[in-house]
């Protein structure tokens, strides 16, 4: 069956529905949902139910769009306060760790196969990063609570190492195509990609905050659309000027997620839903692209390469990268074990296919096999290994559930009524501009006897009475400071 305009919506929506239902069932039985999404795509594909899809270019486009949403959503959820103490550990793992993984695995592939050294390094680069979609979804679906900043370290690494893997993939692909070039010749391009990408992400983050808070749209539903447009502008502009677009959107999202902006909570919820949608679409698409009969001949070499990556290349890169940092051995081991490969390597494997590299099909099938075995072996044992290594938190001190957090946000212990004088600093300013502490919020505004439920864009007027709720008296004191009003004795 060929995909046409007439049937693509029906088929696509049915596949989405089946994936969501299967995902719910998989959580109950402990099977990673990502594997089911891939399996459903393969079952529906050319060698299954007969949906014919064999276009790496379209798959790559879908993959890039999906990765934009997944990385951006992950960046928005990154808490700078918890990330800052482990920033250099995460950055080292996502840069030096990725490079060491690519080189170690690439040399191994070169030794045991008929691949050239550049082809081996290309394969190593494609699978060198941990997959953000896999790590985020599995950690969150299992509600796995970890000790000593392990979780933010893992999420920072997985969210920020795709740009490094992408750059290495492009560089080694160029060396495979033009083998007269040397490794030294690609260093300037590497530095250009990373430096421009990082700077562009930070600058677009600052510009995005300004636009979101100043544009004053008439409908709240347009704000997520605005942020989506800013996300794609950040990616495409950075890519156009020679930077790494994936790095730019991640840094932009991290900056945004740790600032105050209008309708922040609703935007975060929208992007969380979009990230899940993109994960499903991405895995279904890649499942459709795969021909299972082509996987069978490479199972032997695929298992060998996959086991080397899991038990040697990944641990070696983690241990070397973390040498400068004080960390217990069992925590280093756990970081090594959680090196999940998911859809991102499969997306990167489409680049050799489109470029027409001689061994592109074999590389793609090996990468697909590595991703599947990684999620099956590592993804299903995260909780078990955490218990063995004693890096998981006891049940009584685990973070609260979503419902408990929802209720606790409203279960404030202190309330204050604050009247705004006519000449106050806050008059004429939007609430989002006042930068209230996160432990407090304005529940309601009494304006001339009328009660208003405020949002971030609500403008403070003279003689408004703010009903403020907070966690403690210190937070109320900080609210007065934000308003630049003297707290009554």
N, C-alpha and C positions, 0 to 999 in steps of 0.2 A: 504494500500500500504506500503510495507516494503522498507526502504531505502537501495539501493544497489550501488555498484560502478558504475553501468551502468546509473543509473538515478539521483544520488545524485547531480551531477553538474548541470543538467538541472533544477531539482526541486529547488536547492539552489539558482541558479542565478535568476530564476523566482520569488522566494520569496523576494530576495534582490531588484529586480526591482520594484515589487509591493510595498514593504516597502518604498522605496525612493519616488515613486510617491505619495503614501498615506501620507508620511511625509510632502511633499510640500503642499498637499491639507489641511492637518491638521493645518499647521501654519496659513493658511488663515482663518480657522474657529475657531481657538483658542483651539483646542484639542491637549494635549501633544502627541508628536510623539512617545514617549516610550510606551504609552498605545496602540497605533495603531500597533506597532511592536509586542507586546504581543498578541493582538487580531488576527493579521494575522497568527501568529504561532498557536493559539488555533483553528482558523477556518480551518487551513490546517491539524490539528492533527487527532488523531484516531477517535474522536467524531465529526469531521467535514468532510473534504474532504477525510480522510482515510489514511493519512501518519502516520504509526505506529512508535512511538518513546517512549520507556519506559525504558530508561537506565540512572539512576541517576549518575552513575560513569562517563559516557561520558559527560553528561550535566555539571557535576562538573569540569571535565577537560577543557571543552570549557569555562566555567565560569572563571576558574583560569587564563587561557591564556588571555581571554578578559579583565579581571581586571588588568592584568599586563600592557596592552597597555593603558587602560583608566587612571589608576593611574599615569603611566609614562608620558603620554601626559599632564595630569593635572599638574604634577610637573614641567615639562618643561615650562609651561605657567605661573607658579607662579613667580611674580615679587617680589624679595626680598626687594626692596626699599619700596614698598607699604605694604609688609607683616610684615616687622620688627617691625613697631610700634604696631601692634596688635598680635604679635607672641604669647604672653602668654595667651591672650584671646582665640585664636584659639586652642592652645595646651590644655588649661584647658577644653574647650568644648569637644575636641576630646578624652580626657582621663577621667576626673572626670564626665563630662556630660554623656558620654556613659555608664560608670559604674552605675551612678544614674538611668539612664533610664532603664537599664537592671534589676536592683534590684526592682525599683518601679513597673514596668510592671510585672515582674516575681512574685512578692508577690500578685499582683492583680489577675493574672491568677490562682495562687494557691488557692486563697480565693473563686473564683467564679466557678471553675471547679473541676474535679476530678484528676487533675494533682498533682503529688508530688511537693514539694517545688523545688527540683532540676530540674524537668521537666519544671516548670514554669519559673525558672531562665534561663534555656536553651532557651526557646521561647523568653524571654526578651532580652537575649544576641544576638540572631539572628537578631532581628529587632532594635537593640539599636543604630546603626549608621545611619547617613544621607548618602544618596547614591550619590557618586561623579558624576556618569554618569547622574543621574536625575538633580542634581543641576547645573552642568556645562551646560548641553544641554538646560535646560529650561531658565536659566538666560541669556544665550547667544542668544537663538532663540527669546526671547522676547525683547532683547536689553534693559534690565531693568537697569537703572542707579540709584544707591543708594547713600545716603549721608553718610558722616563721617566714611569711611573705612568699611562700612557694607559689601560690596561685597567681598573684600579680606578676611574679617573675615569668611564669609560663605563658600567661596571657599577653604580656608585653613582648616576649620573644616571638610568639606565634603571630601576633598582629603586626610586628615590624620587620620580620625577616623575609617576607615575600619580595619586597623591593630588591634586596641583595640577591636573592635567587634569580629574579627576573634579569637583573643586569648581567650576572654571570652566564645565564642562558644565552642572552643576546651576544655577549662577547665570544663565548666558545662556539656558538653557531657561526659567527663571522670567521672564526679560525678554521672551522671545518670546511666552509665554502671557499675560503682563500687561505690555503695551507702554507703559502709562502710567507705569511705574516708570522710574527713572533708574539709570545705572551707579553713582552714588554710594550709592544706597540698598542695594546688595548688599555693600558693603565690610564692614559689621559681621558679616554671615553668613560671609564669607570668612575674616576674622580668627578668628572663633569656631571654625570648622572646623579650621583649621590649628593654633591654639594648643592647643585641647582634645585634638586628635588626637595632637600631639607629646607632651604631658604624659602622656596616658593610656597611650601606647605605652611610655614609660619606666617608669611606675609598674607596669604589668602585667608588664613584663620582670622587675622586681625581685621582684614577687609570684610570678611563675612559677618563677623560680630557687628560691625558698624552698620552694614546694610540691613541685617535682620532687625536691629533695634531702632533704626531710623526710617525704614520704608513705610511703616504705618499702613498695612494692608487692611482692607475692609472686612475680610473674612478670615477666621482663624484657620480654616482648611487650606488656605493658600500658603501658609508658612512652611509646611513640609515640602510643598512643591518648590518654593523658593530655595530651601536648603538643598534639595535634589539638584536644582539647576546650578547652584554654587559648587556643589560637589563635582559635577561633570566639567564645569568651567575650570576648576582647579586641576583636575586630572589632564584634560585635553590641552590646556594652555601650558602646563609644565612640560608635557610631552612634546609640544610644538617647539618650545625654546630649548629642548635638549636635556631636560631633567627627567627624573624618575617620577612618573605620575602616581604610581602606587605609594611611594614614600610620601609624596606631597599630600595626598588625600588622607593618609593616616595621621600625619602630624597636624594637618588642618583640623581633623575631627577631634584629636586629643585636646587641642587648644580650645575648640568650641565647647567640648563637653565639660570643661573645667571653668567656664565663664557663665555669667548670668545673661540669659537672653529671653526674649518674649516667647511664651508658649513652649518653654523648654521640655516640660514633662510630656506634653502631647507629641512633640516632635520625636523625642526619644522612643516613645511607644510605637510610633509609625515606622521608624527605622528598624526597630527590633522585629516587627512583623515583616517588613520588606527584606530584611536580611535572611529570615527563615524562608521566605518565598524564593529568593535568589539561590539559596542553598539547594532547595528542592529542584528548581528549574535547571541549575547547573549540573547536578548529579544525574538527573533524568536525561539531559542532553548528551552528557558524556557516555551514559549507558547506551543510548541509541547509537552513538558513534562507534562503539566497540563491536567487533565480530568475534564471538566466543571461540569459534573454531580456529581463529588465528592465535588465540592465547595458549591453546593446548601445546603446540610445539615448543613453546619457550618456558614451560612450567619448570623444567629442571634448572635451567640457568637462572630463571626468575627467582626460584627459591634460594639458590646460592647467593645471588646478589642481595636479595631482601634480608636474609639472615646476617650477611656481612654488614649491611647498613644498620640493622637493629642492634647487633651485639658487639660490633667493633667500630665502625665509622662514626656513628652517633655518639657512643660513650667517649671515644677518644677525643672528638672535637669538643664535647662538653667539659671533660676533665682538663684539657689544655686551656680552654677559654677561661675557666674559672680558677686557674692557678693564682691570680693576684687577689682573690677574694677569700675571706674566711668563711667556710661553710662545711658543715659536717658531711662525712662520706656518704651517709645514707641519703641525704638530700641531693647530693650530686648524682647518685645512682638513679634517684627517682626522676630528676630532670632528664637524664639520659633516656629513661624508659618511655617518657611521655612525648618522644619525638614523632608524633603522628604525621603520616603523609595522607592527604586526602585528594580533593579535586584539583587543587592548584597545580601540582606536578603534571596532572593529565592535561590541564589547559596549556601549560608551558610546552608539553610534548607535541602540541599541534604546530608549533613554530617550525621544527624541522620538516614536518609533513608539507606545510605550505611552501617552504623553501626548496623542496624537492631533493633533500639530502638522501643519499643512496640507502642508508640503513634506517631511514625515518620510521618505516612501519615497525621494524623490530624494536626500535627505541620506544615508540609509542606503546606497544604491547607489553614490553618489560616494565615501563613506568606504571601502566595500569595495574599490572600484577603486583608491583611493589606497594602501590597505594592500597589495594584491597587487602593484602596480607598484613600491612601495617595496622590498618583499622581493626582487622579481625584479631590479630595477636595482641597488640598493645591497647587498643581501644576497649576491649572486653575485660582487660585485667587491671585497669587503673586503680579501682577500689581495692582489689586483692593485694596488689603490690604495695599500695600505700599502707595497708594494715601490716604487711610483713615488715616493712621498713620503719614502721611506727612514725609516719609523717602525717597521718590523718588525725583530725581532731575528735575527741570523744563526743558522743551524741549530745551530752548535756551542755557543751560549749559551742556547738555548731551554730553558724549564722541562722537567723530567723528565716522562716518561709516567706514567700511573697505576700501572703495574707497577713502574717504577723507584722511584716515591715509596713504594709499598707496601713494597718491599724496603729502601729507605733508612731507613724508620721503624724497622726492626729491626736495621739495620747500625750499631749504636752502637759506639763505640770505647773506652768506659770502663765498668768494672763495679765495684760496691762492695757489701760486705755490711755492713749497718747493724743493730746490735742495739738494740732498744727497751728502755730501763730501765723498772722498774716504776712510777716516779714521773714518767715523761716526759709532756710536754705532749700528745703524739700519742695516748696511751693513751685508748681509749674513743671516738676520733673516726673518722669515715669518711674514706677516702682522698681523696674529693672535697673535703673540708673543709680539707685541708692545703695545697692550691694549689701543687702541685709545678710547677717550670718545665716548659715545653712540650718542652724538649729532653731530658727524662728520663722514665723510667717504672719502675714496680715490675714486674719480670718474674715473680717468684714470692716467696711468703712461706714461710719455714721455721717452722712452729708445732709445737713439741714433737715434732720429728722427722717431721712430716707436711708435705708441700709443697702449698701452696694457690695456685691461680691467682687473683689478686685482680681485683676490679672496683671501680668508683668507690664502691660502697656497702659494701665490705668494711671492717669495724671493726678498727682496730689494737688488739692485746692486749699485755699486758706480756710481755717476753722474746721477742717476735717477732723474727725475723731477716729483714730485707728485702733481697732481691737486687735492687739498683737498677742499671739500665743507662742510660747518658747519652752525649751527644755529646762532652763534654770534662770536664776536671776542674773547671772553673768551674761547670758544671751540678751536679756532685756536691756542691760547696760550697753551692750554693743549696738542694739537697735537705736538707742538714744544717740550714740556716737555717729551712726550712719546718717541719722536725721539732723545731726548737729544741733540738738536741743538739750538743754541742761535737765538732767533727771531730778525730779522733785525729791526733797528730803523724805 
